[in-house]
Amino acid sequence: MRKQVDNFKYVVETNKLMRKDGLFLVAEGKEGKPNTMTIGWGFLGTMWSKPVFVVAVRHSRYTYKLMEESDSFTVCLPAKGMEEALSVCGTKSGRDMDKFKEFKFTAVKSETVDAPYIKECPVHFECKVLYKDDLAYDALPESVTSNVYGSKDMHKLYYAEVTGAYAVEDADSKLMK
Ligand SMILES: Cc1cc2nc3c(=O)[nH]c(=O)nc-3n(C[C@H](O)[C@H](O)[C@H](O)COP(=O)(O)O)c2cc1C
C-alpha cells in the first residue's frame, strides 16, 4: 500500500542516492511508452516557494526527446537489489531496449501527473515541469566545460513542482542505502 508522504521526508535518502548509485527518472512521450534512465545530477529543494525537483538531461538521451514531448516526469528511488538495473538504465538507451520489460518494472499511473512511476520502487516523486532551460556552454567555467561538455552535449535543466511524494509502508527497510 502506497501513501502520500511529506515532499521532503526522503530528501536525505534522495540526495545520498544521487551521489551514489543514482535514481530512476521516468518519462513518457507522446507515444505513451514509458522509459527510464538513471540520474545522478539534480536537486530536491525549494523554488518559487514550492517544492521543486530539478533534473539535468543531456540532449543526446532518448529521455530528452520524451521530456520534450510531455510536461511531467517521475523520480523513483531504487529498492535494495536494484544496483544492476541502475547500472544498465544508466548505460543503455530506451531507443535500443525496453528497460521496463528487461527489468520487469511495472509502470503505474500516477496520482497527479501523466508520467507513470515504477511500482517496484519504494518511494516516488510526481513532478510537473514549471520551467526548463539549456545550460549555456559559454557561461560555464573552462574547468567544467573541459571535463563535462567536451562534445557540447549540453544538459537541459527541468525545474518541476513536486505534486506528490509517495512511499510504501515499509519504505525505510526496502530502500537502497
Ligand atoms: C549513476 C549514473 C548517473 C547518471 N546521471 C545522469 C544525469 O543526471 N543526466 C543525464 O543526462 N545522464 C545521466 N546518466 C547517463 C544516462 O542514464 C544514460 O546515458 C542512459 O543510458 C540514457 O538513457 P536513455 O537514452 O534511455 O534516455 C547517468 C548514468 C549513471 C550510471
PDBQT file of the ligand as one rigid body, heavy atoms in Angstrom, charges set to zero:
ROOT
HETATM    1  C1  LIG A 201      24.994   6.807 -11.876  1.00  0.00    +0.000 C 
HETATM    2  C2  LIG A 201      24.564   7.481 -13.170  1.00  0.00    +0.000 A 
HETATM    3  C3  LIG A 201      24.065   8.764 -13.137  1.00  0.00    +0.000 A 
HETATM    4  C4  LIG A 201      23.664   9.409 -14.337  1.00  0.00    +0.000 A 
HETATM    5  N1  LIG A 201      23.162  10.678 -14.284  1.00  0.00    +0.000 NA
HETATM    6  C5  LIG A 201      22.739  11.290 -15.416  1.00  0.00    +0.000 A 
HETATM    7  C6  LIG A 201      22.145  12.593 -15.344  1.00  0.00    +0.000 A 
HETATM    8  O1  LIG A 201      21.941  13.185 -14.270  1.00  0.00    +0.000 OA
HETATM    9  N2  LIG A 201      21.801  13.192 -16.523  1.00  0.00    +0.000 N 
HETATM   10  C7  LIG A 201      21.985  12.576 -17.752  1.00  0.00    +0.000 A 
HETATM   11  O2  LIG A 201      21.659  13.168 -18.795  1.00  0.00    +0.000 OA
HETATM   12  N3  LIG A 201      22.537  11.320 -17.825  1.00  0.00    +0.000 NA
HETATM   13  C8  LIG A 201      22.876  10.675 -16.690  1.00  0.00    +0.000 A 
HETATM   14  N4  LIG A 201      23.396   9.405 -16.743  1.00  0.00    +0.000 N 
HETATM   15  C9  LIG A 201      23.502   8.716 -18.066  1.00  0.00    +0.000 C 
HETATM   16  C10 LIG A 201      22.152   8.149 -18.549  1.00  0.00    +0.000 C 
HETATM   17  O3  LIG A 201      21.489   7.445 -17.526  1.00  0.00    +0.000 OA
HETATM   18  C11 LIG A 201      22.422   7.193 -19.745  1.00  0.00    +0.000 C 
HETATM   19  O4  LIG A 201      23.012   7.888 -20.806  1.00  0.00    +0.000 OA
HETATM   20  C12 LIG A 201      21.177   6.445 -20.184  1.00  0.00    +0.000 C 
HETATM   21  O5  LIG A 201      21.593   5.330 -20.958  1.00  0.00    +0.000 OA
HETATM   22  C13 LIG A 201      20.213   7.298 -21.009  1.00  0.00    +0.000 C 
HETATM   23  O6  LIG A 201      19.099   6.505 -21.332  1.00  0.00    +0.000 OA
HETATM   24  P1  LIG A 201      18.031   6.914 -22.447  1.00  0.00    +0.000 P 
HETATM   25  O7  LIG A 201      18.776   7.086 -23.764  1.00  0.00    +0.000 OA
HETATM   26  O8  LIG A 201      17.077   5.761 -22.462  1.00  0.00    +0.000 OA
HETATM   27  O9  LIG A 201      17.397   8.187 -22.005  1.00  0.00    +0.000 OA
HETATM   28  C14 LIG A 201      23.799   8.740 -15.586  1.00  0.00    +0.000 A 
HETATM   29  C15 LIG A 201      24.305   7.433 -15.596  1.00  0.00    +0.000 A 
HETATM   30  C16 LIG A 201      24.689   6.798 -14.412  1.00  0.00    +0.000 A 
HETATM   31  C17 LIG A 201      25.221   5.389 -14.466  1.00  0.00    +0.000 C 
ENDROOT
TORSDOF 0
